[in-house]
Amino acid sequence: MSDVKRGIRPDEDKDRLISPRRYRKVLIGMVLSGSLIAILPLLILSGINYHQYQDTLRAELTRPMIRFAANGKQSLESFLSERLSALSMVLRDTPPEELRDSRNLDDFLVTLNQTFGEIVDLGVIDETGVQIAYSGPFDLEGLDYSAQDWLREVDTQAAYVSDVFMGYRGRPHLAIAVQRANAADRFVLRATIDTDVFHWLVPARPFETEDQASSCRGCHSLGVQPSSDAFIINQAGVLQTSSRLYGGILDPSQLPSLPYSSEAELLELEDANGMPLVVSYAQIEHSPFTLVLASARVASHAGLASLQRDMVAFLVVSIVLILAVVTAGSVYVVNRARESDRQRAALFHKMEYTNKLAAIGRLGAGVAHEINNPLSIITESAGLLKDLLTHSEKPPSREKITSLVDSVLKSAKRCGSITHNLLGFAKQLDVGREPLNLDTLLRELLGFLNKEAGYRNIQVEFDYPEEPPTIVSERGQLQQVFLNLLNNAFAAVEDGGHIKIGIRKLDSDSVAVSIADDGVGIPEEHIERIFDPFFTTKKGAGTGLGLSITYGIVEKLGGEITVQSTVGQGTCFTVTLPIGSES
Amino acid sequence: MSESTVLLVDDEEEFVSVLAERLEARGLTVDTAGSGEAALAKAEARTFDAILLDMAMPGMDGIETLKGLLEINPDLQIVLLTGRATLAQGVDAMKLGALDLLEKPADIETLVARIQDAATKRSSLQDKRIANKMQDILRKKGW
């Protein structure tokens, strides 16, 4: 339930407002939100920037690799197709009997090498698979190829390019072959090419000699970076040229199988050794070859890594700066807030104290006035008694003495009842909660104001037909509330004015006490400010604290205070209080 | 010196009656009034050497009664009695023309002394007024 039920004292409430925990929570909230607002956009922007830069950098890195593969593919394809066409032409244009003569083949070989170069030998194989004619550095005439697969492949395809192989001669080479088949006869013209040529076409490393470089026709543009490796593999992934990464010819490359593409492609992959690579590759049409340019990913990403490093450093410095500034700012603001809260609490405390003193002062003046009248009677009665005893010749009559003593006793009794009331009022220093009869409470208070009411002819009317409910609350606090309101009402009315006090039970939990006067009323422009501290219209006479304190007390008691006023007709303050229970 | 006449004005009847008896015992002629209105009525009927007036009374209070009395007779010497004297009230009363302001309970000898003062002042005022009047008549009707 509410604080009132648990009996939290106002001071504890005030302490809770300025407790260190509360400020720490505010501080943490401020630092978090401030940092988030500053750091989040920074991170997002950096992320976007990084990605854009990464894309650009990658494109820059990969474009030459793709170009290399595409150019290499073109060179190799044209190299092979030139020679295949030449062979086809020879086969088509030469009569069968001339093909059987090895000397003719010598002529063809010279001519072909003059035109194209790189052809080591030529051979003609008849339908039985036997090499019937041969021209070249080796003695291979009469060799039987009928058992070899490539011969059958020539059958199905018009032209054939073999893998690189060692063959009978123990040197890496590849064979290309074309077939002429018609009704009368069937010849296959076969040429071998030394794979050294690939090393010129595909320079895996910077050229070692001028000679090598100049003889590499069409491959000058294929500049390969020193950190990269270029080589050719066949469909089975076997090296067709030597490779820096994977060793010599016919060693297996450690690359996974590369998907077929008619264009040059780029892939990021890891080889079987777990080495991360950026690979550009191109399949060479009409051949088992794939040209591969592999570059260690670390190398290709070196720029990116340095960018990453710079960015992380920048971000760390920025975030540290932001956190420092936000934290310092928040600490400053929260400290200022705490200081001003503390000052406000202290001021409020002082205000309450001042108001209490003012109330006690008013009370004291009232009491002095109330007591002085009977005291005067006592003084004069006693004085007269003394006069009678000292100045007159005959002793005063018994009746005279009795009447004077009665006067003294009556007045003393009056003083006694005033001090009794005062003692009751002094109980306000106790802050305990107790059951209170609102009727009694209000009548006690009016006891102090009765004289003024009498002198000024003010009619105080109690307007509550039913037995007013008993509430559990703090006596002293309520006394102060109602004394303030009654004082205000007395100040507001003209002599002969009316004050009406009402008590009304609102529901089972709350009761409303209204104090209405037919006095001057409060102008509309003031009514919003009357509960503000130091707001006063009694220039010089009031502290401007009464209603603000009253408001504070009513709030602390768990109630509320409202005001209705019409200028010239009067003002009605209504205090709603919880009935409360003692538990 | 002839007996001074005093009007006592206070709403406390017991106080008035006892004080009256004491003042009479000191050779003063005392009349009493229980309210401002009664005091005004008595002042209309006859004149007093001094008036003792209580400040706090229901209905017409001391200050109002003071004003009314001075309207009837500006020469009236009025001593105010109060249970609670504030400086502001005292200044107001003096400005309005009160002779003095005494705090309750007042010492009887002081009270008598003030009343004598008042009576003296009043008679000298009266003498002066008569002298003025005589001079006036002499000047105007001089022969």
HADDOCK unambig.tbl for C-alpha pairs under 7 A between the chains (distance, minus, plus):
assign (segid A and resid 368 and name CA) (segid B and resid 84 and name CA) 6.81 0.50 0.50
assign (segid A and resid 369 and name CA) (segid B and resid 83 and name CA) 5.00 0.50 0.50
assign (segid A and resid 369 and name CA) (segid B and resid 84 and name CA) 5.32 0.50 0.50
assign (segid A and resid 372 and name CA) (segid B and resid 83 and name CA) 5.31 0.50 0.50
assign (segid A and resid 372 and name CA) (segid B and resid 104 and name CA) 6.25 0.50 0.50
assign (segid A and resid 372 and name CA) (segid B and resid 105 and name CA) 6.67 0.50 0.50
assign (segid A and resid 373 and name CA) (segid B and resid 83 and name CA) 6.49 0.50 0.50
assign (segid A and resid 375 and name CA) (segid B and resid 105 and name CA) 6.59 0.50 0.50
assign (segid A and resid 376 and name CA) (segid B and resid 15 and name CA) 6.93 0.50 0.50
assign (segid A and resid 376 and name CA) (segid B and resid 104 and name CA) 6.02 0.50 0.50
assign (segid A and resid 376 and name CA) (segid B and resid 105 and name CA) 4.44 0.50 0.50
assign (segid A and resid 377 and name CA) (segid B and resid 14 and name CA) 6.73 0.50 0.50
assign (segid A and resid 377 and name CA) (segid B and resid 15 and name CA) 4.84 0.50 0.50
assign (segid A and resid 379 and name CA) (segid B and resid 105 and name CA) 6.73 0.50 0.50
assign (segid A and resid 380 and name CA) (segid B and resid 15 and name CA) 6.90 0.50 0.50
assign (segid A and resid 380 and name CA) (segid B and resid 18 and name CA) 6.16 0.50 0.50
assign (segid A and resid 380 and name CA) (segid B and resid 19 and name CA) 5.89 0.50 0.50
assign (segid A and resid 381 and name CA) (segid B and resid 18 and name CA) 5.97 0.50 0.50
assign (segid A and resid 384 and name CA) (segid B and resid 18 and name CA) 6.76 0.50 0.50
assign (segid A and resid 384 and name CA) (segid B and resid 22 and name CA) 5.61 0.50 0.50
assign (segid A and resid 454 and name CA) (segid B and resid 58 and name CA) 5.09 0.50 0.50
assign (segid A and resid 455 and name CA) (segid B and resid 56 and name CA) 6.76 0.50 0.50
assign (segid A and resid 455 and name CA) (segid B and resid 57 and name CA) 5.34 0.50 0.50
assign (segid A and resid 455 and name CA) (segid B and resid 58 and name CA) 3.31 0.50 0.50
assign (segid A and resid 455 and name CA) (segid B and resid 59 and name CA) 5.39 0.50 0.50
assign (segid A and resid 455 and name CA) (segid B and resid 61 and name CA) 6.82 0.50 0.50
assign (segid A and resid 456 and name CA) (segid B and resid 58 and name CA) 6.22 0.50 0.50
assign (segid A and resid 456 and name CA) (segid B and resid 59 and name CA) 6.07 0.50 0.50
assign (segid A and resid 457 and name CA) (segid B and resid 58 and name CA) 6.64 0.50 0.50
assign (segid A and resid 457 and name CA) (segid B and resid 59 and name CA) 5.91 0.50 0.50
